[in-house]
C-alpha cells in the first residue's frame, strides 16, 4: 500500500509538471502579474533605496503573496477545464496524496517565479544585496514552502465552488498571516544583518509542521463534505 501510494504521488507530480510545462498557467501568470505589481509598487515609492529593511521585506512578501494567489486561481481553472478536479478524487488511495503531489509541483514553479521576482525587486528598488545572503535565501525558501502548501490546501478545497475566485484569497490571506509575519521578520534580519529573531523562526517552523500534517489528517474528510 505504501509503495502504491508513492507511485500515485509520483504519477500525479509528473502529470502536474508536464501540464504546467505545456501550458504554463501558474508560472506565466505569476511572472507577468508579479512583474507588473513590482513595477507599480516601485513607482509608488519612487524607487526609494532608503526604505527600512522591515519595509523592504514587507513589500517583497506582499508582492509574492498576491502573485501566488493569482497563480492558484489560474491553476484551478485549468483543472476545471480538463475535468481533473472531479476525476482525480476517484483514485484508490488516501486523497491526501493529491495534496502532497500538488504541493511539490506548485513549489517548484513558485520558487522559479520568486527567484526572478526577487532579482527584479532589488533592481527596481535600488537595493543592495542582503547582508546575510544564505539566511535570506533560506527565508525565501521556507516562506515559499509554507505559502505554496497552504495555498494548495485552500485551492483544492475551494476548487469545486462557484465562488472560488472570492473564497481563495479570503481564506488564504488570513490563515497565512502567521507565515507572513514570520518570514517578514526573518527576511528583514537577513537584509540588515541584525540578530536572528528565533522566536519568529519558531513560528515559521510550527506553521510548516501544521501545513505538512494537517492536510494528511483532514483533507480526505473535507473533500467528502
VENFEN-V183291 format. One record per backbone hydrogen bond with DSSP energy under -0.5 kcal/mol. NH is the residue of the N-H (numbers start at 1). CO is the residue of the C=O. If there is no record, write none. Layout:
nh={NH/NH}
co={CO/CO}
This chain:
nh={5/6/7/8/9/10/11/12/13/14/15/16/17/18/19/20/21/22/23/25/28/29/30/31/32/33/34/35/36/37/38/39/40/41/42/43/44/45/46/47/48/51/56/57/58/59/60/61/62/63/64/65/66/67/68/69/70/71/72/73/74/75/76/77/78/79/80/81/82/83/84/85/86/87/88/89/90/91/93/97/98/99/100/101/102/103/104/105/106/107/108/109/110/111/112/113/114/115/116/117/118/119/120/121/122/123/124/125/126/127/131/131/132/133/136/137/138/139/140/141/142/143/144/145/146/147/148/149/150/151/152/153/154/155/156/157/158/159/161/164/166/167/168/170/171/172/173/174/175/176/177/180/181/182/183/184/185/186/187/188/189/190/191/192/193/194/198/200/201/202/203/204/205/206/207/208/209/210/211/212/213/214/217/217/218/219/222/223/224/224/225/225}
co={1/2/3/4/5/6/7/8/9/10/11/12/13/14/15/16/17/18/19/23/24/25/26/27/28/29/30/31/32/33/34/35/36/37/38/39/40/41/43/42/45/48/52/53/54/55/56/57/58/59/60/61/62/63/64/65/66/67/68/69/70/71/72/73/74/75/76/77/78/79/79/79/83/83/84/86/87/88/91/94/95/95/96/97/98/99/100/101/102/103/104/105/106/107/108/109/110/111/112/113/114/115/116/117/118/119/120/121/123/122/190/191/190/131/132/133/134/135/136/137/138/139/140/141/142/143/144/145/146/147/148/149/150/151/152/153/154/155/158/161/163/163/164/166/167/168/169/170/171/172/174/176/177/178/179/180/181/182/183/184/185/186/187/188/189/189/196/197/197/198/199/200/201/202/203/204/205/206/207/208/209/210/213/214/214/215/218/219/220/221/221/222}
